Amino acid sequence: MGKRVIPPPDKGRIEVVELKEALEERYLSYALSTIMHRALPDARDGLKPVHRRILYGMRQLRLEPGAPPKKSAKIVGDVMGNFHPHGDQAIYDALVRLAQEFSSRYPLVEGQGNFGNIDGDNAAAYRYTEARMTDVARLLLEGIDEDAVPFRPNYDGQSQEPAVLPAAFPNLLANGSSGIAVGMATSIPPHNVAELLDAALHLIDKRSAKSGELLKFVKGPDFPTGGIVVDSKATIREAYITGKGSFRVRARWHKEDTGRGTWVAVVTQIPYLVPKSRLVERIAELLTDKKLPLLADIRDESTEEVRIVLEPRSRSVDPKIMMESLFKLTELENRFPLNLNVLMGGQVPRVVGLAECLREWLDHRREVLLRRSRHRLAEIKHRLEVLGGLLVAYLNIDAVIKIIRKEDEPKPVLMKRFKLTDIQATAILDMRLRNLRKLEEFEIKRENDALKKEKSDLEKLIGSTARQWKSISGEIKKVRESYGPTTALGRRRTTFEVAEEIDIKAVTEAMIEREPITVVVSEKGWIRALRGRDADTKGLGFKGDDKLGFSFNAETTSKLLVFASNGRFYTIDASKLPGGRGFGEPVSLMVDMEGAEIVGVAPFAGGRKFLVASKSGNGFVVKEEDCLANTRKGKQILNVKAPDVAAAFSVAEGDHVATVGENRKMVIFPLKDLPEMGRGKGVRLQRYKDGGLSDAKVFTLADGLTWIDKAGRTYTVEKSDLRDWMGNRADAGRLAPKGFPESNTFK
């Protein structure tokens, strides 16, 4: 991509530029620079410029596998000075990552010294560490001196650097990559190289193969830290076909018996890129906050191998449910995104599928093969030309010596006498006297014949696509032998399982420690939970002019049913209620009440029934189970149309119903007169000339009717004193008994 260079204005002259155009042009230049030279890897060698420059710089320092390592400071300095004019720490961080066995599936750098650890500790400073290349890096650079790849000027034009590496190893998918550019990002997990090479061989045989077909060979990611991928095959397939998706990775664990029926869960592999120390700290924090009630203790017994010991609260705890709660709340389960956004041909950023990604690497290998073959062919032609001249010299050795001895300028004379080229004449003149032996003549003839055969083979290779792919297949098979599934480095570390269906309700309840609480609801709908049963609510503070509405006993594992004036029931987990130190939190923030007000709240007990009624005096009985809502929007039970609203809510425990209107008239009738419904408007409870229903209550007639007076005391009217208010459903009733609260409610 060409960059338009704006010449600076003449000294002393001001040039007027449109701000919009200037910003667009500069930001576009920055965006292209980030995309092309920093964030996105090249699909051919799987490297970003900084990694490519580090490897090439190490090769120039002759840090081949097996060679003595050099200080990292030396490597960083040379790379920064010759190729990468950025911060030394950025270069060193990239070098360190290439050497970390828990970061790179197939490390490109072999480090000596402290290169960090899986706990998340940083590497030692570069003056303390040493490094050299691994065999994988050697494969990436193989043939770079044989014109295998194009070179370009470095940042100051003083030397050359490779635009891409030959890459005899499918590094992009084998080691993965991640980066964030401007407006785009990439995230590629590591894979098993033997599987990738099998897929590549299949692609050579069947060029048109699709990504889904290659999943017979590529099972999925293969992380350096192992773990278990718990996604379905369909999900994995979709990700590789589209180039976008994610993988659920879980820690590997097993149950370990500790004698006398006790056990512990031992984690031996953790998800990729999760620092172990942070993971352990997070679990310990949740343990302290009592958010992991099934877990008693956590110990990190790791040495070079990961070993995190999780001790259950009791031997009766189900290990799978305990681990499920940990997977849900901690990084023992993590998602690794897949976004195969790469530079195709080193130029065009594009999201590709698995097949297209591997095909790009294979096409690059073919181009490398052709370039190396042409380079070798040119070398052979030059050598054959030299050998032809040397053979002429041997056949005419006496004449050649005579010309050299007598002529001041023997070169043109030799060329004219024996019809030699300039190169041949120069080779004869540069020949040493010791090479005039008879044996040397036979060696030259043998070399000449061997080179002619190699030349013929190379010409056939360059002229035949089938031969080229056969040669590439042979190279791939050799690499597969070195990194096959039976080798230590090539053995698959990440496995695949289908996540067991665990009862989420059981897991959720198991995660909550069961404790008694007192739920407090204010008149304006603020809710909170106090520790303990029948907690003292007298000294509680409320926001502004708000005050206590009502309170009731529950447990942290309870589900609270909230009945609102819009006739809907909402469900809230008691474990999510704020504590009693503050003012609490409005219920309207926990569920979508759409401006409705709270009519009543009760803990779900199961098997009960509720009386619900509207201000217009209509109502019915509903089963408690029918009131449970699964969403924030609640569940419509009592149908009301504006301006009518829901006005009464009572637990239907008893045999009679008492209703009181805004006109302070009360009527009592049998509960059996009310229908039981799942949803509806209901039937009329009480008839009014003016106003509507104020409150309703279900009670047992033999025990009398009770209400709460001004002083907060319970007042009871015996059965014998209630005969004046006994009547039929839909009666108008008569004025409430003396002492009935001015609020016109039973609460």
C-alpha positions in Angstrom: 0.0 0.0 0.0 1.6 3.3 -1.1 1.7 6.1 1.3 1.2 9.7 0.0 4.0 11.9 1.4 3.0 15.5 1.9 6.1 17.8 1.4 6.6 20.3 4.2 5.8 23.9 3.3 8.6 26.4 2.6 10.3 28.0 5.6 8.2 30.9 6.9 5.1 30.0 4.8 1.9 28.7 6.3 -0.1 26.1 4.4 -3.8 26.0 5.0 -5.2 22.4 5.3 -8.7 21.3 6.0 -8.8 19.9 9.5 -11.3 17.1 8.5 -9.0 15.9 5.6 -5.9 16.2 7.7 -7.4 14.1 10.6 -8.8 11.5 8.2 -5.5 11.1 6.4 -3.4 10.9 9.6 -5.8 8.5 11.4 -6.0 6.3 8.3 -2.1 6.1 8.2 -2.1 5.2 11.9 -4.8 2.6 11.4 -3.0 1.0 8.5 0.3 1.0 10.4 -1.4 -0.7 13.4 -3.1 -3.3 11.2 -0.2 -4.1 8.9 2.8 -3.7 11.2 1.7 -4.4 14.7 -1.5 -6.2 15.5 -2.4 -8.8 12.8 -0.3 -11.8 12.0 0.7 -12.8 8.4 -1.3 -15.9 7.4 1.8 -17.3 5.7 4.2 -17.5 8.6 1.9 -16.7 11.5 4.1 -13.9 12.8 3.8 -10.2 13.5 6.8 -8.0 12.5 8.3 -7.9 16.0 8.4 -11.7 16.2 9.8 -12.1 12.7 12.5 -9.5 13.4 13.5 -11.3 16.7 14.0 -14.6 14.9 15.9 -13.1 12.0 18.0 -11.1 14.4 18.8 -14.3 16.4 19.8 -16.0 13.2 22.2 -13.3 12.3 23.7 -13.8 15.8 24.1 -17.5 14.9 21.9 -18.6 17.8 20.9 -21.9 16.1 19.6 -24.8 18.2 22.5 -26.3 20.0 24.7 -23.2 19.7 25.7 -21.4 22.9 23.0 -19.0 24.0 23.6 -15.2 24.2 22.4 -12.6 26.6 18.8 -11.5 25.9 20.1 -7.9 26.2 22.3 -8.5 23.1 19.4 -9.9 21.1 17.1 -7.1 22.1 19.8 -4.5 21.3 20.5 -5.9 17.9 16.9 -6.3 16.9 16.0 -2.8 18.1 19.1 -1.2 16.4 18.8 -3.0 13.1 15.1 -3.8 12.5 12.6 -2.7 15.1 12.9 0.9 16.2 10.6 0.6 19.2 10.9 0.2 22.9 13.3 -2.4 24.2 10.8 -3.7 26.7 8.2 -4.4 24.0 10.8 -6.5 22.1 11.9 -8.3 25.3 8.3 -9.1 26.3 7.7 -10.6 22.8 10.9 -12.6 23.1 9.8 -13.9 26.6 6.4 -15.0 25.3 8.1 -17.0 22.5 10.1 -18.8 25.1 7.3 -19.6 27.7 6.1 -23.2 27.4 2.8 -22.2 29.0 2.2 -19.4 26.5 3.5 -20.9 23.3 2.4 -24.4 22.3 5.6 -24.9 20.3 8.1 -22.4 21.7 10.3 -20.6 19.1 12.9 -19.5 21.6 14.7 -21.6 24.2 15.4 -19.5 27.3 17.9 -19.9 30.0 17.2 -18.1 33.3 14.0 -16.8 34.8 11.4 -16.4 31.9 8.4 -16.0 34.2 5.9 -18.7 35.3 2.3 -19.8 35.0 1.6 -17.9 38.3 1.9 -14.7 36.3 5.3 -13.6 37.7 7.4 -11.6 35.2 10.6 -12.7 33.6 13.9 -11.4 35.0 15.5 -8.4 33.3 17.1 -9.1 30.0 20.6 -8.6 31.4 20.1 -11.8 33.5 18.6 -14.1 30.8 20.0 -15.9 27.8 18.3 -17.3 24.7 18.7 -19.2 21.5 16.3 -20.6 18.8 14.5 -23.9 18.9 14.1 -26.4 16.1 10.7 -25.0 15.4 12.3 -21.6 14.8 14.9 -23.2 12.5 12.0 -24.7 10.4 10.5 -21.2 10.1 13.8 -19.8 8.8 14.8 -22.8 6.7 16.0 -21.6 3.3 16.0 -17.9 4.0 19.6 -17.6 2.5 18.4 -19.3 -0.7 16.2 -16.4 -1.9 13.1 -18.3 -0.4 11.3 -15.1 0.5 11.4 -11.4 -0.6 13.4 -8.9 1.4 12.7 -5.2 2.0 14.8 -2.3 3.3 14.8 -1.9 7.1 13.5 1.2 8.8 16.6 3.3 8.0 17.5 1.7 4.7 20.9 0.5 5.9 20.1 -3.2 5.6 17.5 -5.7 4.5 14.9 -7.7 6.5 12.6 -10.5 5.3 9.0 -9.5 4.5 7.9 -13.0 5.5 9.7 -16.2 6.7 9.8 -19.4 4.6 7.8 -21.1 7.3 8.2 -24.9 6.9 6.0 -25.1 10.0 2.3 -24.0 10.1 3.0 -21.5 12.9 -0.2 -19.4 12.6 -2.5 -22.1 13.8 0.0 -24.1 15.7 1.0 -21.3 18.1 -2.0 -19.0 17.6 -1.9 -15.3 17.9 -3.9 -12.4 19.4 -3.9 -8.6 18.8 -6.1 -5.6 18.7 -5.8 -3.2 15.8 -7.9 -0.2 14.8 -11.5 -1.3 14.2 -10.5 -5.0 14.1 -8.9 -7.7 16.2 -7.5 -11.2 16.0 -7.7 -14.1 18.4 -6.4 -17.5 17.3 -5.9 -20.4 19.8 -3.0 -22.8 19.5 -3.6 -26.2 17.7 -1.9 -29.6 17.5 0.6 -29.4 14.6 0.3 -33.1 13.7 -3.5 -32.6 13.1 -2.8 -29.4 11.1 -0.2 -31.3 8.9 -2.7 -34.1 8.3 -5.3 -31.6 7.2 -2.7 -29.9 4.9 -1.8 -33.2 3.3 -5.6 -33.8 2.7 -5.8 -30.3 1.1 -2.9 -31.1 -1.2 -4.8 -34.2 -2.4 -8.1 -32.5 -2.5 -7.6 -28.8 -3.2 -11.3 -27.9 -3.0 -11.9 -29.4 0.5 -14.0 -27.3 2.8 -13.3 -26.4 6.5 -15.9 -28.8 7.7 -14.2 -31.7 5.9 -10.9 -30.8 7.6 -12.4 -31.3 11.0 -11.8 -35.0 10.6 -8.2 -34.1 11.2 -8.3 -30.9 13.3 -10.3 -31.8 16.4 -10.1 -28.3 17.9 -7.6 -26.1 19.9 -4.7 -27.7 21.7 -3.6 -25.4 24.5 -0.1 -25.5 26.0 -1.7 -25.7 29.5 -4.1 -28.5 28.5 -7.6 -28.3 29.9 -10.9 -29.6 28.5 -13.0 -28.1 25.7 -16.7 -28.6 26.6 -18.3 -27.2 23.5 -20.5 -29.4 21.2 -19.1 -30.6 17.9 -21.7 -28.4 16.1 -20.4 -25.3 17.9 -16.8 -26.1 17.1 -17.6 -26.9 13.5 -19.5 -23.5 13.1 -16.5 -21.6 14.5 -14.0 -23.1 12.1 -16.2 -22.7 9.0 -16.9 -19.0 9.7 -13.6 -18.2 11.4 -15.5 -16.7 14.3 -16.6 -18.2 17.6 -15.3 -19.2 21.0 -14.3 -22.2 23.0 -15.3 -23.1 26.6 -12.2 -24.4 28.3 -12.4 -26.0 31.7 -9.7 -27.0 34.2 -8.8 -30.7 34.3 -9.5 -32.2 37.8 -9.9 -35.5 39.5 -11.3 -36.8 42.8 -8.6 -38.0 45.2 -9.5 -40.1 48.2 -7.9 -39.1 51.4 -9.1 -42.0 53.6 -12.0 -42.7 55.9 -14.5 -41.6 53.3 -13.0 -38.1 52.9 -11.8 -36.7 49.5 -10.4 -33.7 47.8 -10.7 -32.4 44.2 -7.2 -31.8 42.6 -6.9 -29.5 39.6 -3.9 -30.5 37.4 -4.5 -28.2 34.4 -5.9 -24.7 34.2 -7.4 -22.8 31.2 -5.0 -21.1 28.8 -3.6 -17.6 29.7 -5.1 -17.7 33.2 -2.5 -16.8 35.9 -2.5 -19.5 38.5 -1.9 -17.1 41.5 -4.8 -14.9 40.4 -7.0 -17.9 40.1 -6.2 -19.2 43.6 -6.6 -15.7 45.1 -10.0 -15.2 43.4 -11.3 -18.6 44.8 -9.9 -17.7 48.3 -11.8 -14.3 48.1 -15.1 -16.0 47.2 -14.5 -18.5 50.0 -14.0 -15.7 52.5 -17.1 -13.9 51.2 -19.1 -17.2 51.8 -20.0 -17.4 48.1 -18.7 -21.0 47.9 -20.5 -22.8 50.7 -19.6 -26.3 49.4 -15.8 -25.5 49.6 -14.0 -25.6 52.9 -10.4 -24.7 51.8 -8.1 -24.3 48.9 -4.3 -25.1 48.8 -1.8 -24.5 46.1 0.6 -27.5 46.2 2.1 -26.8 42.8 5.7 -27.4 41.9 6.7 -27.6 38.3 3.3 -29.3 37.7 0.0 -27.6 38.6 -1.7 -29.0 41.7 -4.5 -27.0 43.3 -6.2 -28.9 46.1 -9.9 -28.1 46.8 -11.3 -29.4 50.1 -15.1 -29.8 50.3 -17.2 -28.7 53.3 -18.1 -32.2 54.1 -17.7 -35.7 52.7 -21.3 -35.8 51.6 -20.8 -33.0 49.1 -21.3 -34.0 45.4 -17.9 -33.4 43.7 -19.5 -32.5 40.4 -21.8 -30.0 41.9 -19.0 -28.4 43.9 -16.9 -28.1 40.7 -19.8 -26.8 38.8 -20.2 -24.0 41.3 -16.5 -23.2 40.8 -16.7 -23.3 37.0 -19.6 -20.9 37.2 -17.9 -18.3 39.5 -14.2 -18.6 38.8 -11.7 -18.8 35.9 -11.6 -22.6 36.3 -13.8 -22.3 33.3 -12.9 -19.7 30.7 -13.9 -18.7 27.2 -11.2 -18.3 24.5 -12.4 -16.4 21.5 -11.7 -17.5 17.9 -11.4 -14.6 15.3 -9.3 -15.8 12.4 -8.6 -12.3 11.2 -5.3 -12.4 9.4 -3.3 -10.6 6.7 -3.8 -12.6 3.5 -0.7 -12.4 1.3 0.8 -10.1 3.9 -1.5 -7.3 2.6 -5.3 -7.8 3.0 -6.8 -8.3 6.5 -9.6 -10.8 6.3 -11.6 -13.2 8.5 -11.1 -16.7 7.0 -12.1 -20.3 7.7 -9.8 -23.2 8.6 -9.4 -24.4 5.0 -8.6 -21.0 3.6 -6.1 -20.4 6.3 -4.2 -23.7 5.6 -4.5 -23.2 1.9 -2.7 -19.8 2.2 0.2 -21.5 4.1 0.4 -24.3 1.4 0.5 -21.7 -1.4 3.3 -19.9 0.4 5.2 -23.2 0.8 4.9 -23.7 -3.0 6.2 -20.2 -3.7 9.1 -20.8 -1.3 9.8 -24.1 -3.1 9.9 -22.4 -6.5 12.1 -19.5 -5.3 14.6 -21.9 -3.7 14.6 -24.2 -6.8 15.2 -21.2 -9.1 18.0 -20.0 -6.8 19.6 -23.4 -6.7 19.2 -23.8 -10.4 21.1 -20.5 -10.9 23.8 -21.7 -8.6 24.1 -25.0 -10.5 24.3 -23.2 -13.9 27.1 -21.0 -12.6 29.0 -24.0 -11.2 28.6 -26.0 -14.4 30.0 -23.1 -16.3 33.0 -23.0 -13.9 33.5 -26.8 -14.1 33.4 -26.6 -17.9 36.2 -24.1 -17.9 38.2 -26.2 -15.4 37.8 -29.3 -17.6 39.2 -27.4 -20.6 42.2 -26.4 -18.4 42.9 -30.0 -17.4 42.7 -31.2 -21.0 45.0 -28.4 -22.2 47.1 -28.0 -19.0 50.5 -27.4 -20.7 49.1 -24.7 -23.0 47.3 -23.0 -20.2 50.4 -22.9 -18.0 52.4 -21.5 -21.0 49.9 -18.7 -21.6 49.8 -17.8 -17.9 53.6 -17.7 -17.7 54.3 -15.7 -20.9 51.3 -13.3 -21.2 51.0 -10.1 -19.3 47.2 -10.3 -19.6 46.5 -14.0 -19.8 42.7 -13.8 -19.3 41.7 -12.5 -22.8 44.2 -14.8 -24.4 42.7 -17.8 -22.6 39.2 -16.7 -23.5 40.1 -16.4 -27.2 42.3 -19.5 -27.5 39.8 -22.0 -25.7 36.6 -20.1 -26.3 36.0 -19.5 -22.6 33.6 -17.1 -20.9 34.8 -14.5 -18.5 33.7 -16.6 -15.5 35.5 -19.7 -16.8 38.8 -17.8 -17.4 38.7 -16.2 -14.0 38.1 -19.7 -12.4 41.2 -21.1 -14.2 43.4 -18.2 -13.1 42.1 -18.5 -9.5 42.8 -22.3 -9.4 45.5 -23.4 -7.0 48.5 -25.4 -8.2 47.7 -28.3 -5.8 44.4 -28.8 -7.8 46.4 -29.8 -10.9 46.5 -33.4 -9.7 45.0 -36.1 -12.0 42.6 -37.1 -9.2 41.0 -33.6 -9.3 40.0 -34.1 -12.9 37.9 -37.2 -12.0 36.3 -35.3 -9.1 35.3 -32.4 -11.4 33.8 -34.8 -13.9 31.8 -36.6 -11.2 30.6 -33.3 -9.7 29.7 -32.1 -13.3 27.6 -35.3 -13.9 25.8 -35.0 -10.5 25.0 -31.3 -11.1 23.6 -32.0 -14.5 21.3 -34.6 -13.0 20.2 -32.2 -10.2 19.7 -29.5 -12.8 17.5 -31.8 -14.9 15.4 -32.7 -11.7 15.0 -29.0 -10.8 13.8 -28.1 -14.2 11.3 -30.9 -14.1 10.2 -29.7 -10.7 9.7 -26.1 -11.8 7.8 -27.2 -14.8 5.4 -29.6 -13.0 2.8 -28.6 -10.5 2.3 -32.2 -9.5 6.0 -32.6 -8.7 5.9 -29.5 -6.6 3.0 -30.7 -4.5 4.7 -34.1 -4.1 7.9 -32.4 -2.9 5.8 -30.2 -0.4 4.0 -33.4 0.8 7.4 -35.0 1.5 8.5 -32.0 3.5 5.3 -32.0 5.5 5.6 -35.7 6.3 9.1 -35.2 7.6 7.9 -32.4 10.0 5.0 -34.6 11.1 7.5 -37.3 12.1 9.3 -34.8 14.4 6.1 -33.5 16.0 3.8 -36.5 15.7 1.3 -37.6 18.4 3.8 -40.0 19.9 6.4 -37.3 20.6 6.6 -35.4 23.9 6.0 -32.0 22.3 3.5 -33.3 19.7 1.2 -35.2 22.1 -2.3 -33.6 22.4 -2.8 -31.8 25.7 -6.3 -30.5 25.4 -9.1 -33.0 25.3 -12.9 -32.8 24.5 -15.9 -33.7 26.5 -19.5 -32.9 26.6 -20.4 -30.9 29.7 -22.7 -32.9 31.9 -26.2 -31.5 32.5 -26.1 -30.4 36.1 -29.3 -29.2 37.8 -28.6 -25.4 37.8 -31.2 -24.9 40.5 -29.4 -27.4 42.7 -26.1 -25.7 41.9 -27.4 -22.3 42.7 -29.0 -23.4 45.9 -25.8 -25.3 46.9 -23.8 -22.1 46.3 -25.9 -20.2 48.9 -25.3 -20.8 52.6 -28.6 -21.4 54.2 -29.1 -18.8 57.0 -32.2 -17.3 58.6 -33.0 -13.6 57.6 -35.6 -11.0 58.2 -36.8 -9.3 55.0 -37.7 -5.6 55.5 -39.8 -3.8 52.9 -40.4 0.0 53.3 -43.6 1.8 52.3 -41.9 3.2 49.2 -40.7 -0.2 48.0 -37.1 -0.4 49.3 -36.1 -3.9 50.3 -33.2 -5.4 52.4 -32.3 -8.4 54.5 -31.3 -8.5 58.2 -29.4 -11.4 59.6 -31.4 -13.7 61.9 -35.0 -14.5 62.5 -37.4 -11.9 63.9 -34.6 -9.2 63.8 -35.3 -6.0 65.6 -36.6 -3.4 63.1 -37.3 -0.6 65.5 -33.9 1.2 65.1 -33.8 0.9 61.3 -33.1 4.0 59.3 -35.0 4.8 56.1 -34.3 7.2 53.2 -36.0 10.6 53.4 -39.6 10.4 54.6 -39.8 6.7 53.9 -40.7 4.3 56.8 -41.2 0.6 57.6 -43.9 -1.1 55.5 -43.7 -4.7 56.7 -41.2 -7.4 57.5 -41.2 -11.2 57.5 -38.9 -14.2 58.2 -37.2 -16.0 55.4 -33.9 -17.8 54.5 -31.0 -16.9 52.2 -32.1 -19.7 49.9 -35.7 -18.4 49.7 -37.3 -17.1 46.6 -39.5 -14.0 47.3 -42.8 -13.5 45.4 -43.5 -9.8 44.9 -47.1 -8.9 43.9 -47.4 -5.5 42.2 -50.3 -3.1 41.5 -50.2 -4.1 37.8 -51.4 -7.6 38.7 -48.0 -9.2 38.0 -45.9 -11.5 40.3 -42.1 -11.1 40.3 -39.6 -13.5 41.7 -36.4 -12.3 43.6 -33.7 -14.5 45.1 -33.3 -13.7 48.8 -29.5 -14.3 48.4 -29.4 -11.2 46.2 -30.9 -8.8 48.7 -28.7 -6.0 50.0 -27.7 -6.2 53.7 -29.3 -4.2 56.5 -26.5 -1.6 57.0 -27.8 0.8 54.4 -31.3 1.7 53.2 -31.6 -1.3 51.0 -32.4 -1.1 47.3 -35.7 -0.4 45.4 -37.4 -3.5 44.2 -38.0 -1.7 40.9 -34.3 -2.0 40.2 -34.3 -5.7 40.6 -37.2 -6.4 38.4 -39.1 -4.6 35.6 -42.1 -3.3 37.5 -42.9 -0.6 34.9 -43.8 2.0 37.5 -46.1 -0.3 39.5 -46.2 -0.3 43.3 -45.7 -3.2 45.7 -48.9 -4.7 47.1 -47.4 -7.6 49.0 -44.2 -9.8 49.3 -44.0 -13.4 50.6 -41.4 -16.1 50.6 -42.1 -19.1 48.4 -43.0 -22.1 50.5 -44.7 -24.4 48.0 -48.2 -25.9 48.2 -49.9 -22.7 49.4 -52.5 -20.6 47.8 -52.9 -16.8 47.6 -55.9 -14.5 47.5 -55.4 -11.6 45.0 -57.9 -8.8 44.4 -58.2 -5.5 42.6 -59.3 -2.1 43.8 -62.6 -2.6 41.9 -63.3 -5.5 44.3 -62.7 -8.5 41.9 -60.4 -11.3 42.9 -59.7 -15.1 43.1 -57.5 -17.7 44.6 -54.3 -18.8 42.8 -51.8 -21.6 43.5 -48.4 -20.4 44.8 -46.5 -22.4 42.1 -48.4 -20.5 39.4 -47.0 -17.3 40.6 -43.3 -18.1 40.1 -41.8 -15.9 37.3 -38.7 -16.8 35.3 -37.9 -13.4 33.9 -37.5 -9.8 35.2 -40.7 -8.9 33.5 -42.7 -11.1 35.9 -45.9 -13.1 35.3 -49.4 -11.6 34.8 -51.8 -13.2 37.2 -54.6 -10.7 38.0 -55.9 -8.9 34.9 -56.5 -5.2 35.6 -57.3 -2.4 33.3 -56.5 1.3 34.1 -57.5 3.0 36.2 -58.1 -0.2 38.1 -55.1 -1.7 40.0 -54.3 -4.7 42.2 -54.9 -3.7 45.8 -55.0 -6.8 48.1 -52.8 -9.9 48.6 -53.1 -12.5 51.3 -52.0 -16.1 52.0 -55.1 -18.2 51.6 -54.7 -20.1 54.9 -58.1 -20.4 56.6 -61.8 -20.9 55.7 -63.2 -17.4 55.5 -62.4 -14.1 53.7 -62.7 -10.6 55.3 -62.7 -7.6 52.9 -62.8 -4.0 53.8 -63.6 -1.1 51.4 -62.4 2.5 51.3 -65.8 3.3 52.7 -64.7 1.3 55.9 -67.4 -1.2 55.3 -66.5 -4.9 56.0 -67.9 -8.2 54.9 -67.0 -11.7 55.8 -67.8 -14.8 53.6 -66.6 -18.4 53.1 -63.4 -18.9 51.2 -65.0 -21.7 49.2 -67.2 -19.1 47.4 -64.0 -17.8 45.5 -62.9 -19.6 42.4 -59.4 -21.0 42.0 -57.8 -19.7 38.8 -54.3 -19.5 37.2 -55.0 -16.1 35.7 -58.0 -13.8 35.1 -60.1 -11.0 36.5 -61.9 -13.1 39.1 -65.3 -12.5 40.7 -66.7 -9.7 42.8 -65.7 -9.9 46.5 -67.6 -6.8 47.8 -70.0 -4.3 46.4 -69.3 -0.5 46.7 -71.3 2.6 45.8 -68.3 4.8 46.1 -64.5 4.0 46.2 -63.2 0.5 46.0 -61.5 -2.3 47.9 -58.9 -1.3 50.5 -57.7 -4.7 51.8 -58.7 -8.4 52.1 -57.6 -11.2 54.4 -58.1 -15.0 54.6 -58.4 -16.3 58.2 -59.8 -19.2 60.2 -63.2 -18.2 61.7 -62.8 -20.3 64.8 -59.6 -18.4 65.7 -61.2 -15.0 65.2 -60.2 -12.0 63.0 -57.0 -10.2 63.8 -55.3 -7.0 62.8 -52.4 -4.8 63.9 -53.4 -1.7 65.8 -51.6 1.7 66.0 -49.3 0.5 68.8 -48.2 -2.5 66.7 -50.1 -4.9 68.8 -52.3 -7.7 67.5 -56.0 -7.2 68.1 -58.4 -10.1 67.8 -62.2 -10.1 67.4 -63.7 -13.5 68.4 -66.0 -15.5 66.2 -69.0 -14.8 68.3 -68.5 -11.0 67.8 -68.2 -11.3 64.0 -71.8 -12.4 63.3 -72.9 -8.9 62.3 -70.3 -8.9 59.4 -71.0 -12.4 58.2 -72.6 -12.4 54.8 -72.3 -13.5 51.2 -69.7 -12.8 48.6 -70.5 -9.4 46.8 -72.4 -8.0 49.8 -71.9 -4.3 50.6 -71.1 -5.1 54.3 -71.3 -2.8 57.3 -69.0 -0.4 59.1 -65.9 -2.2 60.5 -65.7 -3.1 64.2 -64.7 -0.5 66.7 -60.9 -0.2 66.9 -60.2 -1.1 63.3 -57.1 0.7 62.0 -57.5 4.1 60.3 -55.4 2.8 57.4 -58.2 0.5 56.5 -55.9 -2.5 56.3 -55.4 -5.6 58.4 -51.6 -5.2 58.6 
